[in-house]
Amino acid sequence: MIMRRISAFTLIELLVSLALSGLLLVIINQQLQNSFFLNKQIEDQLEFKLQVETIFEHLSADIKSATLTANGHKSVKFSQLQDDFVFEIKRFGLAPKTKQITGMTVKWRMGANGIHKSISSSEGVSERQYSKNKLSINIKNFAPHILKLEIKTDKFQKSKLFIL
Amino acid sequence: MIGHSRQNAFLLPLALLSLLVVSIITINGYLYIQNHISSLSQYEKSLEMESKQYQFEQLIFENKNIQNSKISSQIAPLSGFYNISFLTHTDVEGETRLVEEQFQILTRLIARCASVSNATIVANSISTYMVANAPVHKGFGLLDLFNELSLPLDVGIKLLPCLRIAPRSYSLNLKLASHITLNSYFDLNAADVAKLALYLAGGEIPNSDALKLYLSQLDKEKDFDALLRNTNFSTSIDHKALVLFENGETFGYLDAIKDARGLWEKNRSVFLWTPMD
């Protein structure tokens, strides 16, 4: 009987390749999991960063449309309430329920309890929680009526100037 | 040959992994750019709106009304309106106090113009604010004051044809004052006010002395000197407003004032919305 040797991998080669493939699969699996986890983290961070930018835009629009005080500047007051900063803006706008133009007081509360907005008008108070993420707020007065608002989280910080 | 197949086998998962990482970064980058593009378009819209508002603001200086199918305007002289700055007086020591006689005038005006039952309460809150914040600066308008005091906007709108806010030197032009203003300012009865308005318009009462004489005949005991200090008989106006309407609804209130050189300048503009067509 003539034995024909078919060229192939030896047992040791197969075992080594299987071991290597297994190792590789574990590494790829870990990498994939890490990638998805990292992606989720980036998404969350980005989403919150964009949310903060949107909030800056909303706050800016509120300040821009604020009525004036007797000193000729915008009717914007800010105060500290426990760990939060509160912006109180008086402006005209559409009442949330009746959609009638009315005078209103917009209050933005930012800090350890996240970001919260309330609108008080003749028809009552309407409230909205924009974020529950803990924030650190820093306010600086560059000039008597130029304000720098800085929002800090453990991941990023953003700031914007407001002219009052 | 074997080496070649192994190389391919190991490259594929690595390539897939790289593609995955690149696609994740690209998706996040795209979202970020998309957000910035959306912010840019918002910024452009806001610039466009500011430019439109500026165009409307120029109408008051051109002293012309616009009339088209959707938008119309109306110019109103404010010199004959009661100036809220009359309410306060600052003495030599710099202390600001309320002028009681002017407070009574304001109360009467509020009651007659806005037909509100609580005119004294409204007048009281206005007076308290004015005493605390006098003198008012350029740009502060009546609507701002009502919002500061959290007064209902409908009351404020009813008072717009009767009151104005300007520096104290902007006196009440009696020739342009309405019957309600004359009535409330001098506290006269309707028949006397009608006669007074006629004499002022006809030029029979051309100055303070003539008016003082006329008023003293109506009320011999009252001293009108202090009241007449805040008045003038000019034929020109020093304060005017332009009210803008879209389809009959008011969307803008522009206020211009003459400065010391006699040039018109913007005092306050309030846009409730801005028509973009």
HADDOCK unambig.tbl for C-alpha pairs under 7 A between the chains (distance, minus, plus):
assign (segid A and resid 35 and name CA) (segid B and resid 21 and name CA) 6.96 0.50 0.50
assign (segid A and resid 39 and name CA) (segid B and resid 24 and name CA) 6.58 0.50 0.50
assign (segid A and resid 43 and name CA) (segid B and resid 28 and name CA) 6.97 0.50 0.50
assign (segid A and resid 67 and name CA) (segid B and resid 144 and name CA) 5.16 0.50 0.50
assign (segid A and resid 68 and name CA) (segid B and resid 140 and name CA) 5.88 0.50 0.50
assign (segid A and resid 68 and name CA) (segid B and resid 144 and name CA) 5.47 0.50 0.50
assign (segid A and resid 69 and name CA) (segid B and resid 140 and name CA) 6.37 0.50 0.50
assign (segid A and resid 69 and name CA) (segid B and resid 144 and name CA) 6.73 0.50 0.50
assign (segid A and resid 70 and name CA) (segid B and resid 133 and name CA) 6.07 0.50 0.50
assign (segid A and resid 70 and name CA) (segid B and resid 136 and name CA) 4.88 0.50 0.50
assign (segid A and resid 70 and name CA) (segid B and resid 137 and name CA) 5.88 0.50 0.50
assign (segid A and resid 70 and name CA) (segid B and resid 140 and name CA) 5.60 0.50 0.50
assign (segid A and resid 71 and name CA) (segid B and resid 136 and name CA) 6.09 0.50 0.50
assign (segid A and resid 71 and name CA) (segid B and resid 137 and name CA) 5.18 0.50 0.50
assign (segid A and resid 72 and name CA) (segid B and resid 137 and name CA) 5.33 0.50 0.50
assign (segid A and resid 72 and name CA) (segid B and resid 138 and name CA) 6.19 0.50 0.50
assign (segid A and resid 72 and name CA) (segid B and resid 139 and name CA) 5.60 0.50 0.50
assign (segid A and resid 72 and name CA) (segid B and resid 140 and name CA) 5.51 0.50 0.50
assign (segid A and resid 90 and name CA) (segid B and resid 147 and name CA) 6.78 0.50 0.50
assign (segid A and resid 90 and name CA) (segid B and resid 148 and name CA) 6.98 0.50 0.50
assign (segid A and resid 102 and name CA) (segid B and resid 153 and name CA) 5.78 0.50 0.50
assign (segid A and resid 103 and name CA) (segid B and resid 147 and name CA) 5.57 0.50 0.50
assign (segid A and resid 103 and name CA) (segid B and resid 150 and name CA) 6.96 0.50 0.50
assign (segid A and resid 103 and name CA) (segid B and resid 153 and name CA) 6.17 0.50 0.50
